[in-house]
């Protein structure tokens, strides 16, 4: 299963020591810089990093290119699309409107957007939209999203009617399912209540008061100074990311920003400038699966495999970009990572950075296992690529990344190149290596479905649900596949 604008589930936690000697602070800065530089060298990060604590910024630095074609280096003030980090700005404006008495968290969607279908809109509240418990299908998981939605301009009314008004997948409030539809609808509610565009509402209510001069709604047609281009790594090298019409993600993922501006945002959250303490507390209160309003509570294991910390943050992933902001509010620590390569390993880099901050030796950076597999496939067959994987896994397990995400990405790259049978073999290998990972079964099911093998697809999707009962994509596909055939007239 591919993921769009998704919450990146990495983790953070409680630090007890705030005072740091200059020598120790310099050592942490050097260690973080070396770690990020190694991620750059291995092609696993390209972008900007900001790390800070209560005393101020520890490291603020750019790594790699803002534009590969013109060889323009990234700088700390380079602007990146931030994907789903957008959601915390959406939730802030909603909570401001709640504080002003213009909205109530119990308000039903059908009241706030009367044109929305009332049979479901009457059951979904503002709270359900904010914490992903609405049951409304996420439109970015729609099978037509890539081909018929993502590249095309839609009015808000058209998009809501055609792709955000499906039957509920579960009773609102009973389950958590990450959902871009809910936040798109929140953007429409902001526009309805304020009488202003979503972009204008954020500018006036957040960006101007905080002094975020390098943050805004990313409109592709506009000339934006110091805006990074988006890329993705493929087995053949760096490629330009697919185009997406930025009217589509809207309040779910359409903003751009810099690490410097997001640091201003982080510091503003410690004040009452934007929202009262009471309403901030409600915004940060976790719901099902630890998701609050635009913020995720995480438990992270550091690189020693035993030290755990608790974090509050959010990730973003949109075509060509991968982003992450992770905070420990009690100690005013924050890690901000913005990358203009959708294959950047921000999770691994963030875990390494938090390990350094806690005095834990970070795990050495490893090369992607797909690189030698691609080379083997170029000279031989998919069988040679799989043999390469097994050999390196057995002989050099500490030199290569052997995560399910590596094989999954390789499989989807083959799928996009119409090498269907090769893709299926890679997904099968992934299932063999990680049999209890629900997502790899989901991906194999998708490949079987592309081949027209309905029975094997159903089997894979069912297996996915065994290990990931919250996989709404598998639920939706199985519902479609298992519908009884229409009776003959």
N, C-alpha and C positions, 0 to 999 in steps of 0.2 A: 504494500500500500504506500503510495506516495503521500507526502504531507505538504500542505500549503499554509503559509502564514501561521505556522503552528507554534504552540507553546513548547519551547525546548525544555525538557524536564531535567535540568541539572540542579545543583543544590548549594546551600549556604548555611552559616550558623553563628553561634554565640561565641564571641571572643571576650576574654576577661581582662586582657592587659592592653591598655591604651598607650601608656608611655613607652616610647621606643627611643633608644639612644641614636645619635646621628650615624654612628658606625653601622648599627644594625639596620637602620633605615636605608643607608647606602647599599648595604649588602642585599637587602630585599629588592631594591630597584635593579641592581645589576643582575640578580638571579632571574627576575621576571623578564628583563630585557633579553637575556640569553635564551630563555625558554621560548619567548615569542619569535626570536630570530631563527631558532631551530624549526619552529612550525612553518615559518616562511620558507626556509631552505628546502623543506620536504614537501612544499606545495600544499600545506594543510591550513594555512591562514594567510590572508592578504587583506590588510585593512588597518584600523586604528585601535589603540588600547589606551584606556585610562583606568588607573587604580588609585584609590584615595582612602584615607581614614580620617579620624577626627581632627588630626593636625593639618590636613590638606592633601594635595596631590602627591602621590608617591612616584607615579610614572605616567607620563602622557607622551605617546610616541606613535608614529605611523610606520607601517611595514609594507613594502611592496608598492604596487602601482594603483593609481586612481583610474588610469586608462592605459591598457596594454598596447593598443595600436599606435598611440602617439608617445608611448613611454613617459607618461606624466606621473611622477611619483605622488603617492598619497601623502597628505600632511595632516596634522591634528585637527585642522579646520575643514577637511574634506567632508562633503555632505554625502550621506549614504541613505538609501531607503531602509527604513527600520522595521518594515513588516509589522508583525503583531505587537511590537512594543507600542504601536499606535493605540492599542486597546486601553492602556492605562490613562491616556489623555482623554479618550472617550468617556471612560468611567468617571474621571474627575469632573468633567462638565455636567454629566448627569447628576452627580452628587451635589454640585453647586446649585443646580436647578431644584433638587430636593430640599436643600437648605433654604432656598428662597421661597419654598412653598408652591412652586410651579409644577412639581411632580411629587408623586408618592411612590415608594418602592412597591406598594401593593397594587398600584394602578395596572389594570389589564391592558395588554397590547391592543385589544379591540377598541378600547376607549381612546388610547393615545393616537392610533392610526385607524380611524373608523372605516376606511376603505379596505382594511385587511379582513380576510375571511373571518367571520364572527364565531363560527363553530369552534375554531381553535384559538382565535385571538382572545376570546373571553376567558380562556383557561390559563393563558401565559401572562405572567406579571413582569414588571420591570426587573425585579430581582432575578427571575428565571433567565432573562436575557443577559444580565450582568455576570452571572456565575455559571453559565453554560448548563443549565438544567431545564431548558425550555422544551426539549423534545423536538423542536423544529429541525428538519434536516439541514445540514450544512451545505450550502449551494456549491462550495468549492469541491465537494465530493461527488457532485452530479456527473454522470458519465459523459455528458455533453460539455462539461465546463471548459476543457482545453480547446476543443474544436469550435464550439459555437458561442462561448460566453467570454472567455478571458481576453480575447483580442478585439472585441467589438464594443462600440459605445452603446450604452443603454441609458434611458432615463431611469430615475429611481423607481418610478411607478411601474415601468415595464419590467425591470429586474425583479422587483418584489412580487409582482403578479405571476411571472413565468417561472421563477426559480427559488423564491423564498417563501412560498405558500403551500408547501407540500403537507401531506398528512403527518401528524405527530408520530415520532418513532417510539415515544413512551410518555407516560403521564407526567406533565410538568412537575418538577420538584422532586421526582423519585430517583433520578439518575443524573450522573455527570457525563456530558459528551461535548468535547471541545467543538465550538460551533461559530463559524464566521458569519452565518446568517444572522445570528442574534446581535452581533455588533454592527452589522450593516443597518439593521433595523433601529438600533440605538442612535445611529447617525441621523436617520430619517426623523426620529423623534426629536432630537436636538434641533434640527432645522424647523420642524413644525412648531415647537414651543418658543424658540427664540426669534423666529421670523428671519433668520440669517442663514447663510450657507454654513455647512459644517466647518469649512476652512476659516471663515470669518469669525465664527463663534470661538474656535480655539485660539485664534490670533488675539482676540480681545480679552478673553477670559484667562488665558494661560501664558502664551508666548510673550506678549507685551509686558504684563506685570512681572514676569520672571526675568525678562531681558534675553530671551532666547531668540536672537536675531538670525540664526542660521537654521531655523526649523520651520517647516511649513508643509502644505499639501503638495505632493509631487505631481505636477502636471507635465507630461512628456513633451508637449509642444512648446512649453516655455523654456527660455534660456536661463538656466540657473547656474550662477558662478560656482565653481569648485564642486560641481556634482560629479560623483564617481559613476563610471559605467559599470554595468552588471555583467558578470561572467559565470560560467560553470566549467568545471574540470570534466573532461571526458577521457576515455582511454587514448584518444588521439591527441590530447592536449587541451589548452584553454580555448573555449568558444564563447561567442557572445550569447548572452542569455536570451531565451524567447521573449518576444514582446508581450506586454500585458497592458491593456487600457487601464490607466490608474483610476478611472471612475468606478471600476469594478470592486477593488478592495475597500475603498472609501474608509469609513470609521473603523473597519476591521484591520486595516493594514496599509494605508496610503501615504503616511507621512515620511519625510526625510529629516535627518538631523545630523549633528556632529557629536563626538564624545564630549566636547567642551559644553555644548548646550545641554546634553543629558546630565552632565555633572551639575549644572545650574538647577536643573529639574530635581535631581536627587536632593540637593541642599534645600531647595524650596519646600520640599515635603517635611522638613523638620521645623518649619515655621507654620503660622496660621494665616499666611498671606493669601492662600488660595481657598482654604477650607477650614472650618472649625475643627478642633480636636475630636469632638463627638462624631462628626460626620466622617472624618478621616479614619477613626477607629472602626466605624461600620464598613468603610470601603476596604480596609485591610483585613477584616474578619473572614477567616476561611470558611468555605462551604464544603460541599461534597468534593472529595479527592483533593482537598487543600486549596481549591481555587477560590479566591476572594472576588473583588470586582476589578478585573483587569490586572490582577496580581496573583501569582502562584506561590504558595508556601512549599518549600522543598526541604528534603533531608538529604544532605550530600555526604558520601563517604570520600574522604581524602585519599591521596595516592598511597598511604600506608595500609589501606584496606580496613582500618579499624576506627580511626578518628572520624567522628561525625559532627557536622555543623548544620544549623538550621538557617535557611536563607529565604528571602522574599525577593522575587524577581519575575522576569518574563523574557522569553525568547521571541525572535521573529525570523520567519523564512519566507521570502518572496522571490520571484524569478530573478536570479543573479545576486542575491544578497542573503546573508545570514547574520543575525544580530543577537545580542544578549545584554541584559542589565541584571545584576545580582547584588543585593544589599543585605547588610546586617544592621538594621536600624539602631540596635542597642549600642553599637560601637561606632556608628557612622562610617562604616566601611562600605565601599562600593567597587564593583568591577564592571566596566563597560567595554564591550567588544563589538565593533562594527566591521563587517567584512563584505567586500563586493565580489565574492565567489560563493555560489550556493553550496559548494562542497567544502567550505572552510570548516574545520573541526573546532568550533568555538566551545563546545562542551568540554573537550579534552584540555584545551588551553585554559579555560576557566577553572577547571579542577586543579590543574597544575599551579595556577596563580594562588588559589585559596590554600593549597598545600604549603606553598612558600610563605604565605602570610601567617600560617600556623606553625611554622618551623618544621614542616614535613618535607622530606626529599621528594620532588616531583618525579613521576614516572618518565623515563626517557622517551622522547618522541620517536615514533615508529613510522616507517615508510608504508605507503599503501600497498596492500597485497595485489591489488588489481593491475599495477604497472607490469610486473613480470608475467601475469596471466595474459594481458593484452599482447605482450611481445610473443608469447608462446602461441596464441591464437593466430597472430599475423603470419607466423611461419608454418603453422600446422592446423590442427582441428580443435574443437572445443574440448575434446578429450585430453589433448596436450595441455590446455589451459588448466583443466581440473587436476591433472597429474602434477603440474607446477605448484598449484595450491597445496596439495597434500604433501609434497616433498618439502616445501618451505615451512609448512606448519610443523612438520616432524623435525626438521633439521635446524631451522632458524626461527623459532617461535618468538624470540625477543626482538627481532629486527623488523617485523612486519605487523601492521594492524590486522587483526583477525576477527574483527567484529562483524555481526550480521549486517550492519549497515554497508560495509564495504562490498560484500557480495550482492546485496540487494541493489545497490546503485549500479553495479556492473550489469546485473540482469536487466534493469530498466533501460540502460543505455543500448543494450543489444535489442531490446524490445522496440525501442524507437527507431532503430536501424532496420527493422523488419526481419531481424535474424531470430525468428520466433523459436525454432527448435533449440538453438544455442541458449537463448534466454531461459527456456524451461529447464535445461540441464543445470544452469547456474542456480536457479531458484531451488531445484531439487537438492543440489549440494548444500545450499544454505539451510534447508530444512533438516538435512542429515546432520549438519554441524550444530544447529541450534534448534532442536526439536520442540522446545518448550516456548519458543518465541512466537507469539500470535501473529505478529506482523509478517514474518517470513512465509507463514502458511497463507496469509491473505495475498501476498504477492504471487505465490505459485498459483493460487486460484485464479488470479487475474490473467496470468499467462495461459493457463488452460482454457479460460473463457475466450481469450483472443484466438485460440486455435479451434474453438468450437467444440471442445470436449466438456460438455455440460456436467456429466457424471463426476469426472475428476475435479472439476471446479467446485462443485457442491461439497465434495469430500474435503477439499482443502479449506474452504470457508468454514465448514463446521469445525474442523480442527483449530482454526484460528480462534473461534469463539470459545473453545475449551480453555485456551490459555489467556484469552483477552476478552472476557464477556462484555466489556464496554465498547467493543469494535463495532460502531454503528454502520460502517461501510459494509462489513460482512453481513450484518443483519439485513441491510437494505438489499444487497445483491441476492442473498438467499431467498428473501421474500419474493423477488422477481423470478428467480430460477425455479422455485418450487411451486409456483402457481399452477393449478391444474390446467391442462390443455383445454381449450374451448371445445364444447360438444359440437359434433357435426350436426348441421341442420337436418 
